[in-house]
Amino acid sequence: MSDQPTTDPLAIGILGGSGRMGQMLLTLGLDNPAITIAGITERPGSEWVGRSGDALIPDARLAELTITDDSDLVFGECDAVIDFTAPGAALMHSALAAKHGIAHIIGATGFSDEELAALSQTAQDTVTVRAGNMSLGVNLLVQLTRQVAAALDADFDIEIVESHHNRKVDAPSGTALMLGEAAAQGRGVDLASHSDRGRDGITGARTRGHIGFAALRGGDIVGEHDVIFAGAGERISLRHIATDRAIFARGAYKAALWSRGKPNGEYSMLDVLGLAG
């Protein structure tokens, strides 16, 4: 048997194909020679179930794929699946990925601490890449946030401001929480006990050393994140602006291709990009 790595296209399943990210993944995947789209799923009861893939994206190359709610069937045909669905669905998908021994690329956000713990447990049985944001720029911002937080003491207040479209259902965003965790790591503190998630009314003075979050929702904003370090007489701002969801889809495909041949375990985009410390 040859020891050369396989060059066959990676067979990928798109979970939640009718969503914004699902359609973007289908659009970009069709022209990526390194992958082949092997299946499309939708939730049970969806109007898309039973229709052909070209109903989502008008391209004849998807005509032979039927959108299905049988996730187990799709997982059996794939080398990896990309999952921008929802926490509950992602937990179910994690178990299926472990069952079939395929990579699970998770871009879903809004997980509770209990859901994250359950996901981490299941993820040990297959290759899992989970990130609140899969863009290169955001993951560089995470690294910068950690470094700046480590360099500045608690005389500098840290505030994270995020803006998204009016259909986003979770707040703070997964990316904002990634940035908060990075800031907390840089400071050497626990984010859960050092964060302010909302301010309303007579709140009293800001608690020294806490990390603040603010969420804005409106229109079709793809994603904007600011990390502000505010000290006496000076302020440092780190910013990332996303204008196209394609950056997240490209990152997800990069993660899927990177996952091939990796040992079982839970990884992040920092691992994929070679930025993990």
N, C-alpha and C positions, 0 to 999 in steps of 0.2 A: 504494500500500500504506500502511495506517495505521501511524503511529509509536507508537501507544499500546501499552503492554505487554499481553501476553495475560493474560486472566483465566480461561482454561480450567483446570480442575483438573489438577494435576500427576500424571501417570501414574507410579506407584511400584511397583517390584518388591520383595518381601520375601524375602531370601535366608536360608535356614535357618528356614523358617516353623514348624517343630515345636518349636524351642527356646523357652526361657523368654522371651527378648526377642522372638523371632519372634511368639509368640502375643500378647504385649503390644502389639506394633506392629499386628497385625491388629485387635485389640480397639479400640484408639484410632483407627486409620485409618478404620474403617467410619463413624465419626461426625464425621470431619473434612471439611467441605465443600470445602476447598482442594485435596484430593488424591483420587485414585481408586486403588484397589489393582488393579494390572494383571497381576500374576503372583506366584506363590509357588514357590520352589525348595526342594529337599532334596538331600542328598548321594546319589550313586548307591548303590543297595542298601538305601536306607531303606525301612522298612515303609510310610511315608506316600506314597511315589511312586505316582502313578496314582489316588489318592483325591481326592475333591473338597475344596475349601477348607473347607467347613462341617464336615468331620470334625475339623478343628483347633479352630475356633470355631463353635459351633452357631448360625449365622446364615445365613438364606436368601440374603443378598446375596453370600455366598462360594460358593454352590452351583455357579455356572457356571465357577468357576476350578478347573482341575485341577493338583494339586501335581506338579511335574515335576523331573527331574534334568537337563533340557536347558536349562542356563543361557543358552546362546546364543539360544535361542528367546525366553526371557523378556526378555532385554536388548533384543531387537529391538522389543518392545512397550512399552518404558518410556521415560520422560524421566529417571528417576533410580532407583537401587537403594539399599537400606539393608542393610548388611552387618555383622551381629554374629556371624559364623561363627568362623573360625580363621585364623591367619596364612597357611598354605598356600593355603587356599581364597580368601582375600582377594587374594592375589597373582594368582591365576588370574582372579578377578573384575575386577581392575584392568585387565588386558589386554583383557578383553571390553568393559568400559566405554569404553576408548579406541577400540576397534574400532567401537562403535556410536555414539560421541560423546555419551554420557549421563553424568550426574553419578553419582559413586560416594561414598556416605556410609559411612564405616568406623568402627564402634564396637568392632571386634574388638581384643583386646589380646594380649600375649605375644609380640610380634615380636622376633626377634633383630636385632642391628645390621645384619647382611647382608640380612635380609628388609626392613628399613626402607629401606635404600639402594636395593634393587631396586624397592620400592614407590614411592619418591620419583621414580625415573627414569620409570616407567610413568605416574605420576600427572601428569606434565607434559603429557600428550596429551589430557587431559580435565579436567573440574572434579572435584577430589577433596577431600573434607572428612574429615579423620581426627582423632579425639580419643580419648584413653584414658578420658574421661568426658564425657558430653554434657549434664550438668545445669548450669543457670545458677549454682547455689550453689557447685559445685566449681570452676568457672572463675573465679568471684570469689575463691575461696580461693587459687587459683593466683596471681592478681595480688597478693593480700595477702602471700602467702609470699615472693614476689620482693621486694616493698617492704620487708618486715621484715628479710629477710636482707641487703638492701643497707644498711639502717640500723644493723645490729649487726655488730660485728667477730667474729673467731674466738674471742673470749673466751666467746661464747655457742655452746654445742654445739647442733647441729640433729639431731633425731631424728624420723623419720616412722613412725607406727604405723598399720597398716591391718588391718581385720577384715572377713571375708567368710564366706559360707556354705560348707558342707563339700564342695560339688561344684566349687568354683572350682579350675582346674587350673594357673594361673600365679601366681607370686609373685616379687617384689613385684607388686602390682596395677598396671595401667596408670595408674591415678590416682595411686598413690604415686610412680611414676616421673615423672609430670607435675609433681608437687609437688617432687620432688627436683631435677628440671631447673630449676624456677623458683628454688629456693633457691640452686642452683649459679650460675645467671645473676646473681642478686642479689649473690652473693659475688664474681663474676667468676672462677670456677674451672670446671674440667672435671669433670662429675659422675663419669665413668667412673674417674678417678684419685683421686677424693675421696669414695668411698662405701664403707660397710661394710654388706654384705648379710646377714651372719649371724655370730653369736657363740656359741661353744661351748667349754667347757674353759677352760684358763688362756690367756686371750687377751692379757694385758698391758693396760696403760693405754690408754684411748681416744686415738686419734690426733687431735691438735688440728686443727681445720678440716675434719674429715671429716663427711659426712652419713650418719647411720645409718638403717637400715630394719629394721622388725620386722613380721612377718605373722602374723595369727591366723586360724584357720579353725574354724568351728563352726556347727551348726544351720542356720538360714535367714537369717542376717544379710545384708541387702541390700548394705550398704556403710557403713563408718565409717572416717574418716581424721582423724588428729591430726598436726599439725606442732608440735613442741615446741622452743622456744628456751630452753635451760637455761644460766643464768649463775650466778655466785657470789652467793648470797643472793636470787635472783629467777628466776622462770620465766614465760615467755609461751607460751600454748597457743592454737592456732587449730584449730577442729574443724568437720567437716561430717558429718552423719548422714543417710543415705538410708534411708527406711522403705518406699519404694514404687518399683518398677522403672518405673513410668509416667513418672517424671521423665526417664529416659534416652530413652524412646520419644518423648516430646514434644520433647526436644532434637534427636533425629535428624530428626523431621519438620520442625522449624524450620530445620535445616541444609539439608535437601532443598529446601525452598521458597526459601531464601536463594540457593541455587546457581543458580537459573534466570537465564540471561543473563550469568553471570560469565565472565571470561576463563579459559582453561585454566590449571591450576596446582594446587598443593597448599595447602590452607587448614586452619585449625584452628577450634575453636569460639570462640576469642577473636576471630577474624575475623567469624564469624557474629554474635556478640553485640556487635561494635563495640568490643571491649576490647583489640585488638592494638595494641601500642605502635609 
